[in-house]
């Protein structure tokens, strides 16, 4: 949730559209202006299906129905099955840093409706730990997938937010490129995926703490990079913040404490072969705190980490911070 696409300085056939959906800003860019409207139709269809399947804010969604099954197996759509498998794979990859069984915890912390309806909190206020005393009901290992049937422990509401949008971006970008034969970039709240043939100089993307209109100067350090394949994701404690019981909270929970992660990083961005992988690593890195720099470095993932004071650290070939554009 900290990237925006930019048109190259030189003349380019790129065409783009943006609109709100899933509680974020959706950006679509294609290399062939003639297929933009068709690409938009495909993306709208994909996002509608993702929302109806994975949203914990919709009483008619599949993921809510799954939580209401009371711990008994329930047949689900291929889309939900795949989304849950992606979430469980992310949990396994990060030793449980990303745990999709924290939906009920999010509700208890006040994140029980679309983010736009919550009381916002200042981005620089420290977040509270232990605002509500919670007891963990289950963990990701307790979710069972057997063919098209999924079993979620009784009383558990899945929260697929950590991976579902990235999964949706990857899926939509591939589908649009395959159907329309063009290069495409799909960004959902700044987590983006590209597919098809990229522009000659790559997809220009501005990296920042949180999405801002391109005609506005972002707060804090920002940088434009070129994305040629795969995905890019930004996890930030500065974007989705709200107040609950008078305390400031953010949306990246540490499953060990059931509270907002306490981290020296306000923003972490990474590039990876897919948006899902990039998002998985950046979210886990926020939770891992001081060890994140060494962990990402050891994985060989190009990444950019920003401290609360605005200091910028880069690893594995991410463009040097000397190129930072500072406000």
Secondary structure, DSSP 8 states (H G I E B T S, - for coil): --EEE---SS----EEEEEEETTEEEEEEES-GGGHHHHHHHHHHHHHHHHHHH-TT-TTSHHHHHHTTTTS-EE--HHHHHHHHHHHHHHHHTTTSS-TT-HHHHHHTT--S-GGGS-B--TTS---S-SS-------GGG-EEETTEEE--TT-----HHHHHHHHHHHHHHHHHHHH-S-EEEEETTEEEEESS--TT-EEEEE-SS---TTS--SS-BEEEEE-SSEEEEEESSSSEEEETTEEEES-EETTTTEE---SEEEEEEEESSHHHHHHHHHHHHHHGGGHHHHHHHHT--EEEEETT--EEEETT---GGG-B--
